[in-house]
Amino acid sequence: MPRATFVEAATARGLLESMQMWYDLFRDAHREIRSAFAFRRFFIRTLITSSPPNPMDLLRRYLFKLAPRIEDESEDHQLNRALQHLEYLLRRFYFKSCR
């Protein structure tokens, strides 16, 4: 049965349920996207349009790119800072919230 979008076709075949596909996607994006701001925008856009099965896993795995660690910063503080950045982008561009 033909699907309207790539995401619909991939979902129908069960391709988006594997976290490996998402790891590969963000690994490749990390190699291509230089700035943390641009990577955060890509991250948010992907979460909104594609709904990966475990977004918190992706957040933790790519935390270093979403919010590069500041000297002597704890991982909890880094995570909170990343979430604040993502919340800002969600509200500004998509009128949504992490909450």
NORCORVEN-V985217 format. One record per helix or strand of 2 or more residues. SS is the DSSP state (~ for helix, > for strand). FROM is the first residue (numbers start at 0). TO is the last residue. Records with the same first field share a line. If there is no record, write none. Layout:
BEGIN
SS->FROM-TO / FROM-TO
END
This chain:
BEGIN
~->5-11 / 18-31 / 35-49 / 54-60 / 62-65 / 74-93
END
